[in-house]
Amino acid sequence: MSSKTLASKSEGMQPSSNVQGRVSRAAMQRREFLVAAGALAAGTLAGCASGAARGGASTPTGGVRETLDAAAFRASRRFVDNRFGRIAYVERGTGDAALFLHGFPLNSFQWRGALERLSPYRRCVAPDFMGLGYTEVAEGQSVAAGAQVDMLISLLDTLSIGAVDLVANDSGGAVAQLFVTRHPKRVRTLLLTNCDVEHECPPPAVLPVIEMARKGTYVDAWLAPWLVDKPLARSETGLGGMTYTHPSNPTDEAVDYYLAPLVRSARGQAQVNAYAMALEPNPLAGIEAALKRCTVPTRIIWGTGDTIFSQESADYLDRTLPNSKGVRRVPGAKLFFPEEFPDLIAEEARLLWGVG
């Protein structure tokens, strides 16, 4: 891997909210980027988006590699019972382990494409966080980021896994930063995509969600309507418009897989509200000093179309983590681009891991 790349300067997005709790999309200025060697050109990104719309993603040779569908992913789901609850996870591959941490309000299904591409090189483990997906949280158990780290350590111990290559997105990136600073010997490498950092945790766009969760209206106001109306979920004011790059995402089956467990039971609704509320106060407060002592090799991949997390946050991680291998900018990609462009994630992971 090369040494640190020169990151471009950008202005952070500051999405606003109204009384209905809708997050508007902030306008973005065009900017020029200096990217690491091998970064996607605009035409390549468009090709990947077209592949994602067909249920796969473009490969470097121009073909399309399919990803697991919801039925196959569901059939692969396993559970571990521990003091934290009944922890859902999917595992594929053998050998050294890689741990994939998803975003909010998603679950491990976010990583289905990356798991397929990376399972020849790693034992890929993708759990559902407490409060999201198909994990059932024990009564009275905290679902804050620090507690998520404790749950992950317990899960890895049960699976007889020592060190992992850590891959994370969105609020999973906050958990990853806590994980690597609290348990540095259990992390070989760290791959971070658009996510929380200390000065942007939680980001302004999430504050209306937290407030709705406190009032108990989040599920009814946002998640339930998206579940029954998939075009609404993909609209400008829906999950898709806010966080996905391609207008055909999330797919119908992805909306069902993500939102059904959060909407269709009182337990699921209570758990997702608890997860949202646990995003505040800032779980990363005071972490910078520990990050500056972190020697784990780290690669940062950042979508430039994200209106939730600012571009400056990528630069912050790059200059704060002493063993950063630089930032790769993905032009136009929004927050949940790791789901849409699994070939990109697999490429960067293999380079960071030194395999393939």
C-alpha positions in Angstrom: 0.0 0.0 0.0 1.1 3.6 -0.6 1.6 6.2 2.0 -1.1 8.7 2.9 -2.9 10.3 -0.1 -3.7 14.0 -0.4 -7.4 14.3 0.5 -9.5 17.0 -1.2 -11.0 19.9 0.7 -14.8 19.9 1.0 -17.6 21.5 2.9 -19.6 19.3 5.4 -23.2 18.8 4.7 -25.7 20.1 7.2 -29.1 18.5 6.5 -32.0 20.2 8.3 -35.3 18.9 9.6 -38.9 20.2 9.8 -41.8 19.3 12.1 -42.4 16.1 10.3 -38.8 15.1 11.0 -37.9 14.9 7.3 -34.3 15.5 6.4 -33.7 17.7 3.4 -30.9 17.2 1.1 -28.2 19.8 1.3 -26.8 21.2 -1.9 -23.3 20.2 -2.8 -20.7 22.1 -4.7 -18.6 20.4 -7.4 -15.1 19.7 -6.2 -12.0 18.3 -7.7 -10.3 15.3 -6.1 -6.8 13.9 -5.8 -7.5 10.2 -5.2 -5.3 7.2 -4.6 -4.1 5.2 -7.6 -6.9 3.0 -8.9 -9.8 5.1 -7.7 -13.0 4.8 -9.8 -13.6 7.2 -12.6 -17.1 8.5 -13.1 -17.8 6.1 -15.9 -16.7 3.1 -13.8 -18.9 4.2 -10.9 -21.9 4.5 -13.3 -21.2 1.0 -14.5 -21.2 -0.3 -11.0 -24.5 1.5 -10.3 -26.0 -0.2 -13.3 -24.8 -3.6 -12.1 -26.3 -2.9 -8.6 -29.6 -2.0 -10.2 -29.6 -5.5 -11.7 -29.0 -7.2 -8.4 -25.2 -7.5 -8.9 -22.2 -5.3 -9.3 -19.7 -4.8 -12.1 -16.5 -6.7 -11.9 -13.1 -5.3 -13.1 -13.4 -7.3 -16.3 -16.9 -5.9 -17.1 -19.0 -8.8 -16.0 -21.6 -8.8 -13.3 -21.2 -10.9 -10.2 -24.4 -11.8 -8.4 -24.9 -11.3 -4.7 -26.8 -13.4 -2.2 -30.6 -12.8 -2.3 -32.7 -12.4 0.9 -33.8 -16.0 0.9 -30.2 -17.3 0.7 -29.0 -14.8 3.3 -31.9 -15.7 5.7 -31.0 -19.4 5.3 -27.4 -18.6 6.3 -28.5 -16.8 9.5 -27.2 -18.2 12.8 -27.6 -17.3 16.4 -25.5 -17.2 19.5 -27.1 -17.0 22.9 -25.2 -15.0 25.5 -25.9 -12.5 28.3 -26.5 -9.8 25.7 -29.4 -11.7 24.1 -29.8 -13.8 21.0 -27.2 -12.5 18.6 -28.0 -13.0 14.9 -25.1 -13.3 12.4 -24.1 -14.7 9.0 -20.8 -16.5 8.4 -19.1 -17.4 5.2 -15.6 -18.7 4.4 -12.8 -20.1 6.5 -9.4 -19.1 7.8 -8.5 -15.7 9.4 -11.6 -13.8 10.3 -13.1 -10.5 9.1 -15.8 -8.8 11.0 -18.3 -6.6 9.2 -20.3 -3.9 11.1 -23.4 -2.4 9.4 -25.1 0.9 9.5 -28.4 2.2 10.9 -31.3 1.2 10.4 -29.8 -1.6 8.4 -28.5 -5.0 9.4 -25.9 -7.6 8.2 -27.7 -7.9 4.9 -25.9 -4.7 3.9 -22.6 -6.8 3.5 -24.0 -9.6 1.4 -22.1 -8.7 -1.7 -18.8 -8.1 0.2 -19.2 -11.4 2.0 -19.5 -13.3 -1.3 -16.5 -11.7 -2.8 -14.2 -11.9 0.3 -15.2 -15.3 1.7 -12.5 -17.0 -0.5 -9.9 -15.0 1.5 -11.4 -14.7 5.0 -13.9 -16.3 7.5 -16.4 -13.4 7.1 -18.7 -12.8 10.1 -21.5 -10.2 9.8 -23.6 -9.8 13.0 -26.8 -7.8 13.5 -26.2 -5.1 16.2 -28.3 -5.2 19.3 -31.4 -3.1 18.5 -31.3 -3.8 14.7 -32.0 -6.7 12.4 -32.8 -10.1 13.8 -30.8 -9.9 17.1 -33.0 -10.2 20.1 -31.8 -8.0 23.0 -31.8 -9.3 26.6 -34.2 -7.4 28.9 -32.5 -4.3 30.3 -29.4 -4.6 28.1 -27.9 -1.4 26.9 -27.5 -1.1 23.1 -25.1 1.9 23.2 -21.9 1.7 21.1 -19.7 0.6 24.0 -22.1 -2.2 24.9 -22.1 -3.3 21.2 -18.3 -3.7 21.5 -18.7 -5.9 24.5 -21.3 -8.0 22.6 -19.0 -8.4 19.7 -16.1 -9.6 21.9 -18.4 -12.1 23.5 -19.6 -13.3 20.0 -16.0 -13.7 18.8 -15.0 -15.6 21.9 -17.9 -18.0 21.4 -16.8 -18.5 17.8 -13.2 -19.0 18.9 -12.0 -16.0 16.9 -9.1 -14.0 18.1 -8.0 -11.2 15.9 -10.1 -9.8 13.0 -9.9 -7.6 10.0 -12.6 -5.0 10.8 -14.8 -3.4 8.1 -17.4 -0.8 9.1 -20.0 1.7 7.8 -22.1 4.5 9.4 -22.8 4.0 13.1 -20.9 0.7 12.8 -17.8 2.9 12.2 -18.3 4.4 15.7 -18.4 0.9 17.2 -15.3 0.0 15.2 -13.3 2.9 16.6 -14.3 2.0 20.1 -13.4 -1.7 19.3 -9.9 -1.0 17.9 -9.0 1.4 20.8 -10.3 -0.9 23.5 -9.0 -4.1 22.0 -6.1 -3.2 19.7 -4.6 -6.7 19.8 -7.8 -8.2 18.4 -7.7 -6.1 15.2 -5.3 -6.8 12.3 -6.6 -4.1 10.0 -9.3 -1.5 9.9 -11.3 -0.5 6.8 -13.6 2.5 7.5 -16.3 3.9 5.2 -18.5 7.0 5.7 -19.1 7.0 9.5 -19.2 8.9 12.7 -16.1 10.7 14.1 -15.7 12.3 17.4 -16.7 15.8 16.3 -19.6 14.5 14.2 -21.3 11.9 16.4 -24.2 11.9 16.1 -24.3 13.9 12.8 -26.9 16.7 12.6 -29.1 14.7 10.1 -29.7 12.0 12.8 -30.9 14.4 15.5 -34.6 14.4 14.3 -34.5 10.6 14.3 -33.3 10.5 17.9 -36.0 13.0 18.9 -38.7 10.9 17.2 -37.4 7.8 18.9 -37.6 9.5 22.3 -41.3 10.3 21.5 -41.9 6.8 20.2 -42.9 8.1 16.8 -39.9 7.1 14.6 -41.2 3.7 13.4 -44.7 5.1 12.6 -43.4 8.3 11.0 -40.6 6.8 8.8 -40.0 3.0 8.9 -43.6 1.7 8.7 -44.5 3.8 5.6 -41.3 2.8 3.8 -42.0 -0.8 4.5 -45.4 -0.8 2.9 -44.6 1.7 0.1 -41.3 0.7 -1.5 -41.3 3.6 -4.1 -41.6 5.9 -1.1 -38.6 4.2 0.5 -36.6 4.9 -2.6 -37.9 8.5 -3.0 -36.0 11.7 -2.3 -37.4 11.9 1.2 -37.0 8.1 1.8 -34.2 5.9 2.9 -33.0 5.5 -0.7 -32.9 9.2 -1.6 -31.1 10.1 1.6 -28.5 7.3 1.8 -28.3 5.3 -1.5 -26.4 6.4 -4.7 -28.6 4.7 -7.3 -32.4 5.5 -7.5 -33.3 1.8 -7.8 -31.9 1.1 -4.3 -32.7 -0.2 -1.8 -34.4 -3.1 -3.6 -37.9 -4.3 -2.5 -36.3 -7.3 -0.8 -33.7 -5.2 1.0 -36.4 -2.9 2.3 -38.3 -5.9 3.7 -35.2 -7.5 5.1 -34.1 -4.3 6.9 -37.4 -2.9 8.1 -39.7 -5.8 8.7 -38.1 -6.9 12.0 -38.1 -3.3 13.3 -41.8 -2.6 12.3 -43.8 -5.8 12.7 -43.4 -6.4 16.4 -43.6 -4.3 19.6 -40.2 -5.8 20.6 -38.6 -4.7 17.3 -40.0 -1.2 17.6 -38.8 -0.8 21.1 -35.3 -2.1 20.2 -34.8 0.2 17.2 -36.0 3.2 19.3 -33.5 2.2 21.9 -30.7 2.0 19.3 -31.5 5.5 18.0 -31.6 7.0 21.5 -28.3 5.4 22.4 -26.6 7.4 19.6 -26.7 10.3 22.0 -24.7 11.4 24.1 -21.7 11.1 21.9 -20.2 7.7 22.3 -16.9 8.8 20.8 -16.3 11.8 23.1 -12.6 11.9 24.1 -11.5 9.1 21.7 -9.0 11.2 19.7 -6.1 10.6 22.0 -6.6 6.8 21.8 -6.9 6.9 18.0 -3.6 8.8 17.8 -2.0 5.8 19.6 -3.6 3.3 17.3 -1.1 1.5 15.1 -3.5 -0.8 13.2 -3.2 -0.4 9.4 -6.2 1.5 8.3 -7.8 2.4 4.9 -10.6 5.0 4.5 -13.1 4.8 1.7 -15.4 7.8 1.5 -18.4 8.5 -0.7 -18.5 12.2 -1.9 -22.3 12.3 -2.3 -23.0 11.6 1.3 -25.2 14.3 2.9 -25.1 12.7 6.4 -21.3 12.8 7.2 -19.0 15.6 6.0 -16.1 15.1 3.7 -13.8 16.6 6.3 -14.4 13.6 8.5 -12.5 11.4 6.1 -9.5 13.8 6.3 -9.8 13.9 10.1 -9.5 10.1 10.3 -6.6 10.1 7.9 -4.5 12.6 9.9 -5.5 11.2 13.3 -4.8 7.5 12.7 -1.0 7.2 12.5 -1.0 4.1 10.3 -3.6 5.3 7.9 -3.1 4.1 4.3 -4.9 7.1 2.9 -8.4 8.0 1.7 -10.1 6.8 -1.4 -12.8 9.1 -2.6 -15.8 7.5 -4.4 -17.3 10.3 -6.6 -21.1 10.8 -6.0 -21.4 7.8 -3.7 -23.8 8.2 -0.7 -23.7 6.8 2.8 -24.6 3.2 2.1 -22.5 2.8 -1.0 -20.7 -0.3 0.4 -23.9 -2.3 -0.2 -24.1 -1.0 -3.8 -20.5 -1.4 -4.8 -19.2 -4.6 -3.2 -16.5 -5.0 -5.8 -14.9 -1.7 -4.6 -15.0 -2.9 -0.9 -13.6 -6.3 -1.9 -10.8 -4.6 -3.9 -9.7 -2.3 -1.1 -10.0 -5.0 1.5 -7.8 -7.4 -0.4 -5.2 -4.7 -0.9 -5.3 -3.9 2.8 -5.1 -7.5 3.8 -2.4 -8.3 1.2 -4.3 -11.2 -0.4 -5.6 -12.0 -3.9 
